Amino acid sequence: MNKNALKPLSEAEFSELDDLLLHHVDADDAMTLDMLDGFLHAIAIGPTTIHPAKWLPFALGLDGSGPPKTSMAVLNRVMDLAMRHYNGIITGLQSTQPEMTPTWAAQEYEGQTYDTAEGWAYGFIEGMQMCADDWQPMLDTADGAAWFRPIALLGQDDFSPDQDELTKTPAQRAKITQEIPPAVLEMYLYWLPHREAMHEQEVANTSKPKVGRNDPCPCGSGKKFKKCCGAGDALH
């Protein structure tokens, strides 16, 4: 693995990624930095490992309908920074004391600065939608629904009848925003045993010894593999 891929982003690189996403990625559906951060957190903690070849184009608004309008140099730089940020999120979660340092937006209102996770929450939900059915067992539990609630209040339209009343002011939205980090860490711990079990199964599958065509068939028939199970449609 490229050692640079595991190097955390510096503040300058975060600013660079923010600028590239806002001003240089020529795609209507490209995410902003706070959306991307939420999206990557969902990919990192969720029940299913999703290959970057699937989520990176989605995050950058590349739908495959035609050649990208953005230069390859810009796309390669954005993808490099996004992958490093994703790896940094995973590193924080896998530390002795799991932690997350989300990238919120900030809003100025009547002389006060408030954190707001509306874009972040929208991105997180988009990440969940990459494997929505796999997330459902958690959402069907009382704990899972409670963990998801602050994210849904800020990032999902028509989530609950009291949503507008609860998110009316910047102060209300900032309060809900602060509920998100502990909720995400609980989600991470919820899915961790499942992800570890899936990883072990993948390792077991890739570690199985390969049978040569001239080796004895592992079914015990005494025939060579190529004339038994390796023949394709043999029945025995």
Buried (B, 14 or more C-beta within 10 A) or exposed (E): EEEEEEEEBEEEBBEBBBEBBEEBBEBEEBBBBBBBBBBBBBBBBBBBEBEEEEBBBBBBBBEEEEEBEBEEEBBEBBBBBBBBBBBBBBEBBEEEEBEBEBBBBEBEEEEEEBBBBBBBBBBBBBBBEBBEEBBEEBEEEEEBEEBBBBBBBBBBEEBEEEBEEBBEEBEBBBBBBEBBBEBBBBBBEBBBEBBEEBEEEEEEEEEEEEBEEEEBBEEEBEBBBBEBBBBEEBEE
